[in-house]
Amino acid sequence: MLIILIITIALFVWGKYSPDVVALVSMLSLFLCGILNLNETLSGFSNPTVVMIASLFIIGEGLSQTGWTALAGKKLIELAGKSIPKLLVIITLGSGVLSGFVSNTGTVATLLPASISSAWSIGTMPSKILIPVAFGSNTGGLLTLTGTPPNIIANNALIEAGYDGFSFFEFGLIGLPLLIIAILYFRYIGFKLLPENKTNNKPINIDSTLHEWIEAYQIENDYYRLRIRSISPLLNTKISQWDLENTHKVNIIRLKRRHPNRLKGTQPYIEFPENDTELRYHDIITVKGNTEDINKLMIYFRLGLLPKESAESELRYNLINQEVGMSEVLITPKSRLVGREIKLHEYFKRYGIQLLATSRYRKPYLEDLITVKAGDSFIIRGPWENIEKLKNQHKNVVLVGRPEEMLKDVDELTPKSYIALGALILMIIMLVLKVVPGAIAALISAGIVLFTGCVPFSKAYKTISWTSVIMIAAMIPMGVAIQKTGTAELISNSIISLLGKENPTLLLGGIFLLTTTFSQFINNSATAVLMAPIVLLAATTLQISPEPLLITIAISASTAFLTPIGTTTNAMVMSSGGYKFSDYFKVGFPLLILFLITTLILVPIIWPF
């Protein structure tokens, strides 16, 4: 058992192989050496924690795709300004408070996209932000009884020993001071130790992307918003009646109903007006065409021209939302479209997509009939799923805008946004009231997110970080093996007998160090389960209260700051921050010492021996 444990740790530290591969090899070794049977070897894959983690990724994606993370990221940027230390304080505090009510993994899954976006926007790398998110969530779990599993394990052990148990917010007596210390640490010390690893996960920024498109394609020159007046011949007619594209060389891109509430069942916007769409009084139509054609159209149909804001602003808020997006399409030399003569509007229309602009040799191309050449590029608009379909159906066609990433940067809230938030709140309520087990609560909320379309079913599996899920599932049997072979108990009893006979505070320090050592490599729940009966026996032998010892287990089981495999949250930010094994030790060791000192001072005062 010791040999396998040491080799596993060495492989993690080496970092040549993916963490999930190392964990799987370790798990198989435990079975092949006869340490675990088949059920024990595969126990991690049926563990409720693993199911809950996978579900939380879906819930987090629901918040991301419906605008909440983009909105949160913008608020973080507004609060932090251009100050990295200030952003660190906000991020650590936010993750800590949220994890007191939501699971640590759920907190990180929710804040991860916004944190990455905030880091890039403020002019720094995500590696300067993400470890504080993980450590803050680990610490914030100590604010409430249900904040983290070790709290519940310690509480149950106390009740089984014949005591009353801890109240819901009693852990906060030590959790809140520790969270404040973590915030101050990252503000004044930690940010100097955090690495600045270069990563390529810079999120799409819609505003800057649109600005580039506007300049390159000169979109502002042929983009207008017109109002249908009471004297217009268009009034109460259908679009098909006028053949605007061929007769007037103008395309209607979008239609806004001026008084949708007066007409029951009328949508305020028609994103893609069809031929049978009826035009009504005061409708505002967004049209595309050159200035001369638009002027003729206004005179002929007696239309009013609305004041024009900046093209970037109008494109941002009128043409992109949760349902509809834009992208840039580039034609590669190997594309089957090269050499074909096509009518651009008709070609893209078959995919449910509008053509907004065309460019050839970096200059606007104004004709609709085109013989496609390599290097031609187009700005298109359509439902996000249609843009994805176009990408998937055409090989050697490059979509520059990355539709999935652009969607996550839309901060407009829709009814689906509140459904996703409601699913998260429902999960919190079920966890706090213990209506159902945590894994079931997460599955229910994930199901709501999926069935309401907040996250399409086709993307459900793509949103889950399978590297993290597989690694955790494969490492859980390691905790089982350590307990089964008696290895951990042998080490524990030796340390307790060495430190605990003379001074209870010294025993407290020994328990902290032993528990935190195990928590760096094995599941913190398994660590707490292992240590709880041992400290109860020690308390009985020394005739002292078990409360301070069990509280110390809960604290130290949540201090897996030295390795990326100690907790799920550490693993979740590893790839996004480009962290190495040594980065965790460098940043986490000083914080671990501060937590140890604080625990030894405050715990005996709050929970006397």
N, C-alpha and C positions, 0 to 999 in steps of 0.2 A: 504493500500500500504506500509506504513512504517513497519507494523508488518511483512508482507511477506518478505520485504527487509532485516529486522534485522534477522529474522530466517534463511533466505538463507545465509547471511554472517556468522552467527554462525555455520551453518552446514559445510560451506566451511572451516572455521577455525578449527572446531572439527576434521575433516579429517577422520571420521569413514566410511563414504560412498563415493563412487566414485564421482568425480566432475560432470560427465555427469548425474548421477542419481539425484544428488542434483539439478542440473539445470532443469532437466525434471520435478521434483516434484514442483519446484518453478513456472515453466511455467504453469503447470496444475492448481496450486493454483490460479494464476491470472485469469484463465478462470472460475473456479468453484466459485470464489468470485464475479464474474460479472464485474471485472475490464476490461477485454479484451474480445472481441468477437472472434469467431472461426478463422476468417482470420487473426486477429492481433496475436492471440495465436500461429498460425503456420507460421507466417511471416518469422521467422528465417530460416526455412527450404527451403524457396524460395529466400532467400537473396543471391545476387550475390557473396558476400564475402565468404559464405559457399561453394559455387560451386568452387570458385577460390582456396580456401584452399585445397579442395580435389584434384583438378587438380595439384596443386603444389607438393603435396606428390608424385604423379606419375612422374612428371618431375624430382624431386629430386632423386627418385629411379632409373630413367633412367641414370642419371649422376653417380649414385653409382654402378650400375651393369655393366656399360661400362668402368669403370676404372678411372674416373675422381676423385672421392672422395678418392680412395686409393692413387692416385698420389698426390692429394692435401695434404692428411694426411702425406705422406712421406716428402713432401716439408716443411710442417709445422714443422715436427720433425727435419729436417735438419737445418732449420732456428733457431729453439728454442734451439737445443742441449738438455741438460738435465735441463734447467732452467724453472721452472714453471712460475715465474713472466714474463719471456721473452715470453713464449707461450701465456700467458694471453694478453700481449700487441698485439701480432700478431693476435690472435683470435678476439679480440675486434675491432682492426683496420680493419681487413678483413671483418667482418660481417657488420661493420658500412658503409664502402665504398660500398660494394655490395648492401646493402639495400637502398642506394640512388637511385638505378636504377631498382632493383628488389624488389618486395614486401617483407616486413619483414618476413612473413611466408615462402616465397620462399627461402629467404636467410638462414633461420634457417633449413628448410628442406634439403637444399643443403649441409650445413656445419655440420649438426648434426652427420652423420656417421664418417666423417673425424675427428671431434673434439673428439668423444668418443675414436676412435682409437689412436689419438695423446696422449690423457690423459693416457691410459693404457700403451702405449709404453714408455712414459716419466717417468713412475713410480708413477703416482698419480691416484686418482679416478676421474671419469667424473664430479662429483659434484663440483670439483675445477675449471672446465672449462666452463660448460654449461650456467650458469647464465650470465657470461660475453658475451657469444654469443647472448643470448636473449636481454640483455640490450643494447649491441652494435648495434644490428639490429634496436631496437626501436629508438635509438638516431640517427643512420645514416639515417633514414627516413626523417630527418629534413634537409638533404643536398640539396634536390631538391623539386620542386613544386609537382611532382608526387610520391615522396618518401613514403608518407603515406596519407590516406584519409583526416585526419584533415587539412592538408595543402591545399588540394583542396577545402574543405568546407569553410575554412577561406578566401581563394582567391575569391570564388564565392560570398560570403557574401559581401566582399569589393566592387566587381564589381556591385552587385545589389544596393549597397548604392550610386553608382554614381562615384566611384573612378576608377583609371586605373587598379588596381589589381597588384599582385606581379609578378616579372619575374621568369623564370624557376629556376635560381640559387640564387635568392635573399634570400631564406630561409637558404642557406648555410652560410650567414653572421653570423647567430647565431648557426646554426647546426654544423659547423666546430669547433668553440670553445668548444661547449658542448661535441663533440666527443673526442676532445683532453683531456678534463677534465675527461671523463669516462675512457679513456685509462690510464691516470696518477693515477686515483683513484684505479683501479684494480691492477695496478703495485705496488703501495706503501701501500695501505690500504685494498682494497677489498679482496685480496688473503688471508689475515689474518682472515677475517671474513667468508669467504666461508667455508661451512662444508665439511668434508671428509666422505661422506656417502658411506657405502659399498654396491655395487650393483653387480649383476651377469651378466652384459651385456658385459663382456670382449669379444672383437671380435676375430675371428680366425686369427692367424698369420701363413701364409703359410710356411714361412721359418723355424720357430721353430717346426711346426707340421711335416714337411718333415724330419727335422733332427731327430726327435724322431722315425719316421717310418724307416729311414735308419738304425739306430742303432738296433732297435728291430727286423727287418726283414732281415738285412744284404743285402739290395738291391744292394749296390755298388759292391757286389761280382759277380753278374750275369747280369750286365747292360753294354752294349757295343754299340758303333757306328761304323759301317763298311761302306767302300766306294766300290762301284761297279766299278772295273777297266775295261779297254778296252779288256783285255784278259779273263775276267770272263765268264764262261758258262751261267751265269744268264742274260747276256746282251740281251736285246730285247726279253725276255721271260716273261711268266706270272707266278705268284707265284704258281698257282695250278699245274703247270707242275712238281714241285719239292717235294711237300708234306714235307715241312721242319719240321713241328711239329712232325710227326711220325717217319720219317726217320732219321732226324738229331737232334731231341729234342730241336729245337730252334724256338722261336716265333718272328715274325716281329711285332713290336709295332707301329712304326711310320716310314714314308718315307719322305725324303726331296729331292725335285728336285734341282739339282745343277745349272741348267740353265733353269729355268721355262720361262724366257722372250723370249727365242729363239723358244719356242714351243707355238704357239698361243692357248689360251684357257687352258693352263696347270696351275694348282694350284701349288704354291711353296711348299705346304705341303699336304700330304695325311695322315690324323690323324689315320685312321683305314684301312690299306691296305686290300683289298679283294682278293679272289682267282684269279679274272680276272685282277688284277692290273699288268700293264706291268712294268718291271724293265729296267731302261735305264742307259746309260753311266754317270758316276759320281754321280748317286743317292747315298744318304747317308741313310742307313737303321739303325734304332734303334732296337736292338734285345735283347732278354732275353734268357739266358741259362747258364749252368755252364761253367767254364773256359775251361775244357777239350773239351766239345762239340763245343764251339766257336772256339777253335784252329783248330779242325778238319774241321769245316765249312770254315774257312779262307783258309786253304790249299786246300781243295777240290774245292772250287769255286774261288780261287785266288782273295780274297778280301783284301782290305787295312784296317788296324786298325787306326782309328783316335785318336789323343792324347785325353786322358781322363781328363776332369776337375773334380772338386769335384762332387761326386754324387748328393749332395744337390743342387748345382748350376745347373747341367744338368737337374735334375728332375724339378726344379723350372721353368726354362725358356724353356725347350724342351717339357715337358709333360703336363704342365698346362697353359691354356690361357683362353680367354673369352668364347671359345666354348667347351673346354674339361677340365675336372677336375679329381681329385683323391679323394678317400675316404677310410676309414678303416671300414670293416664290421665285426661285432662280432655276433657269434651265441649264442643265449640264450638257457637255458634248455628247454623251451617250444616251441622252433622253430620246425616246421614240417620237417625241413631238418635233424634233429638229427637222426642218425641211417641209413640214406640213403647212398648208395654207388653211387657216381657220378664222372664223369670226369670233373674236375673243369673248364678247358678251354672251353669245349663245353657247360657247364651249364651257365656260365656267358656270353658266346657269344650270346646266344639266347636273351639276353637283350641289345645287342649292347655294351657290356662292356668287357674290357680286364682284365685278372688276372695278376697282377704284382708279387705278393708274397703271401705265405701262412705261417701261424705260428700255432704251436700246443704246448701247455705248455711253451709258451714264447720262443720257439726255431723254427727256419725256418723248414718248411716241404717241401721237394723237389719233392715228387711224385705227379703226376697229378691225379691218381685214388685215391680216398679217401672215407672212411666211416666217415661221418661227426659226430663230437662230440660237445657237449656243450663246449663253450670256444674257439673253433677254430676261427681264425680271418684271414681276407684276405685284401690285398691292391688291390683296383680295380681302373681302369681308363676308362673313357667314357664321352660322352656328359653330361653336367650338368643335362639336363632333363631326361636322361636315368638313372642316379644315383638316381634322385628323384623318378622315377617310381619304381625302385627296392625297395626303402625304403617303398613306399606306397603299393606295392603288397605283401610284406613279413611281416607278423606280427611276433613279437618277434625276429626281426633282427635289430640290432642297428648299425646305421651309425654314427661313431664317428666324422667324419670330418665336419659335418654340411655343406653340399654343398652350400646352399644359402649364408652362411656367408663367406665361402672360396672364392666364386666367387667375392664378394665385395672387397676382399683383392688383387685381380689381378690388377696390375697397368699397364698392357700392353694396349695400345690404338689401337683400330681397327676402320674400317669405321663406325661402329655403334656408337663409342665414339663421332665422329665428328657430327653424325646426332643428338645425344642427346644434344651436346653443341650447335649445330645450332638451335635446337628447343628452347633452353633457350634464345639465342640471338634474335631469331625471336620474342619471346614474349616481350623482352625488347624493341625492335624497335616498335612493335605495341603499347606498352604502352606509350612510349615517344612521338610517332607521333599521338597517339589517333586515330588509324585507326579503332579499334573496342573497345568495353568496355573491362575492365580488365578481367572479368570472361570468356568472349569469347576468348580473347587472350590466357588465360591459358588453356582453353579447346582445342583450336587448337594445341597448343604446346604439350599438353598431348596426343592428338590424334596422332601426328607425332611420338612420343615416342612409342606408342603402336603399330601402324600399321607397323612401320619399325622393330619391334621385339626387340627394346632396352629393353623393359619390356614386357614379355609374357602376353597375355590377361588373362591367368589363374591366374596370380599373381597380376593383377591390383588392385583388391579390398583389397588384403592382405597388400599392401604397404601403404594404407591410415590409419592414426591414427584416428579411428572412435570415440574414447573417446574425442579427441580434437574437432572433427567436430561436434559431437552431443552436446557437452557442449556449444560451441559457438552458434550454431543454437537455442538452448533452452534458452540462456541468452539474445539474441537480443530482445525478447519481453519484458524483464524487462526494457530496455531503453524506449520502446514504452509506457509502463505503467506509468513510472515515469513522462514522458512528458504529457501523456493524463490526469492524475489525478491532474496535477498542483503542485505536491509535489516538484519537482525540482525547478520550477519557484518561488514558495513561499520561499524556502530556499535561492535561489540565490538573490532575491530582498532584503531579509532581510540583507544579508551580504553586498551587494553593498551599501545599504542605510546607513549601519553602518560604512563602511570604505571609501566610495568613495567621500564624500562631501568635505573633506578638502584637501586631497593630492592625485593627480593622481597616484603617485608611490605606495601609500598605496592601492589604488584601484587595481593597477596592481598585487600587492601581494595577495590581496583578491581573484581576478579572478584566479590566479595561483593555490592557495590552494583549492578553490572550484572545479575547473576543474580537478585537479589531484585527489581529493577525489572521484569524480564520476568515473574517469577513472580506479580506482582500482577495480571497481565492474561491470561496464557496458562497452559496446562497445565504443571505443574511437571515432568512427564516430558519434554515437548517442550523446555522450557528446559534441562534437563540434557543432553538429546541434542544440542542446539545448542551448548552451552558446552564439552562434554567435548573434542571434537577441537581446539578453539581453545586451551584451556589446555594440552593435551598439546604442541601446537606451540610455545607460549610457553615451556614447561618445557625443551623440547629446545633452543630458541634461547638461553635463559639458562643452560643446563646445570645445572638444579636438579631435585630430585625432583618428580615430578608428584603424589605422594600428598597433600601439604598443599593443593594447588590443587584436586584432585578432591574431597577431603573438604569443602573450602569450598563447592564447587558443591552438594554434597548438603545442606549446612546451609542455605545461602542460598535454595535452591529450596524449602525448607520454611518459609520466613519470610514467606509471603504474608499479612501481618498488616494491610495497609493498605486492602484492598478486599474486598468480599463475593464477588467473582468469582475471586479468586486461587486458591482451592481449593474442592473440593466441600464440605468441612466448613463453611467460612465461609458458603456459600450455603445449606446445610441449616438453619442456625440463624437465618438472616436474618428470615424471616417469623415464626417462633415467638417471637423476641425483639423484633420490631417495630423492627429496627435500620435506620438510614439509612446511606448510603454514608460519611458523615462520621464516624459512630460508630467504624467500624473504624480509620480513620486516627488519631482521637483516642486510642484505647486502644492501638493497635498500634505507633505510631511510637516511643514510649519503649522498648517491649520490643524492637523491632527494633534500636535503638541499643545496648541492653545486649547483644544477641546478637552484634552486629558487634564490640564491644569484646572480649567474651569469646573470640570466634573468633580475632581478631588476637593475643591473648595466649596462648591455650592450643594452638592448632593447630600453630604453629611449634615448640612445646616437645614435643608428643606425636609429631608427624611432621616432623622437621627437614628443612630445604631441602637 
